[in-house]
Amino acid sequence: MKIIIIGGVAGGATTAARIRRSDETAEIILLEKGKYISYANCGLPYYIGDVIEDREKLFVQTPKAFGVRFRVDVRTENEVIFIDRKKKDSDRPP
């Protein structure tokens, strides 16, 4: 099965990891518009309040490490602007 996930952070990365745990053979591609796929949302108030001074400490998982750990093809800086469902359906074998 081929699965494409649009968006990283909590929703996309969590979904990719859960799919991997339930299906070891799935081909999973995660597309993320930005540079990062995961950051500590709960740490944002501490960063804004200067308790955490280094912004990089909010990024808990690098795209490369996540990809290796869960065998996911992670593609950062890829913005999805359109999904052509008709073309996808026409590419399917009968």
C-alpha positions as CSV (number, residue, x, y, z in Angstrom):
1,M,0.0,0.0,0.0
2,K,1.2,3.5,-0.8
3,I,0.3,6.3,1.5
4,I,1.0,10.0,1.1
5,I,0.7,12.2,4.1
6,I,0.5,16.0,3.6
7,G,1.9,17.9,6.5
8,G,4.2,17.0,9.3
9,V,4.4,18.2,12.9
10,A,2.0,16.5,15.3
11,G,-0.7,15.2,12.9
12,G,1.4,14.0,10.0
13,A,4.4,12.6,11.9
14,T,2.1,10.8,14.4
15,T,0.0,9.4,11.6
16,A,3.1,8.1,9.7
17,A,4.5,6.5,12.8
18,R,1.2,4.8,13.6
19,I,0.8,3.5,10.1
20,R,4.3,2.1,10.2
21,R,3.6,0.3,13.4
22,S,0.4,-1.3,11.9
23,D,1.9,-2.0,8.4
24,E,5.6,-2.8,8.0
25,T,5.3,-3.0,4.2
26,A,3.5,0.3,3.5
27,E,5.3,2.8,1.3
28,I,4.8,6.1,3.3
29,I,5.7,9.5,1.9
30,L,5.4,12.5,4.2
31,L,5.3,15.9,2.5
32,E,6.0,19.0,4.6
33,K,6.0,22.6,3.4
34,G,8.6,23.8,5.9
35,K,12.0,22.6,7.0
36,Y,10.8,20.8,10.1
37,I,8.5,17.8,10.7
38,S,8.3,17.9,14.4
39,Y,8.6,20.4,17.2
40,A,7.7,20.6,20.9
41,N,4.4,22.6,20.8
42,C,4.3,22.6,24.6
43,G,7.7,24.4,24.7
44,L,6.5,27.4,22.7
45,P,5.4,29.4,25.7
46,Y,8.8,28.8,27.3
47,Y,10.6,30.0,24.1
48,I,8.4,33.1,23.9
49,G,9.0,33.8,27.6
50,D,12.8,33.4,27.1
51,V,13.0,30.4,29.4
52,I,14.2,28.3,26.4
53,E,16.5,30.6,24.6
54,D,17.7,28.4,21.8
55,R,14.9,27.8,19.2
56,E,16.6,24.7,17.9
57,K,15.8,23.0,21.3
58,L,12.1,22.9,20.2
59,F,12.8,20.6,17.3
60,V,12.6,17.1,18.8
61,Q,13.0,15.0,15.6
62,T,14.9,15.7,12.5
63,P,13.4,14.7,9.2
64,K,16.3,12.4,8.5
65,A,16.2,10.6,11.9
66,F,12.4,10.2,11.6
67,G,12.7,8.8,8.1
68,V,15.3,6.3,9.2
69,R,13.5,5.3,12.4
70,F,10.1,4.7,10.8
71,R,11.2,4.0,7.2
72,V,9.3,7.0,5.9
73,D,10.2,9.0,2.8
74,V,10.3,12.5,4.3
75,R,10.3,15.4,1.9
76,T,10.6,18.8,3.5
77,E,10.1,22.1,1.7
78,N,7.5,20.5,-0.6
79,E,4.3,22.4,-0.7
80,V,1.2,20.5,-1.9
81,I,-1.1,22.9,-3.7
82,F,-3.4,20.5,-5.7
83,I,-4.4,16.9,-5.7
84,D,-5.5,15.6,-9.1
85,R,-7.9,12.8,-8.0
86,K,-9.1,12.2,-11.6
87,K,-5.6,11.6,-12.9
88,K,-4.9,9.2,-10.0
89,D,-8.1,7.3,-10.7
90,S,-7.3,7.1,-14.4
91,D,-3.8,5.7,-13.6
92,R,-5.3,2.7,-11.7
93,P,-5.4,-0.6,-13.5
94,P,-8.9,-1.9,-14.2
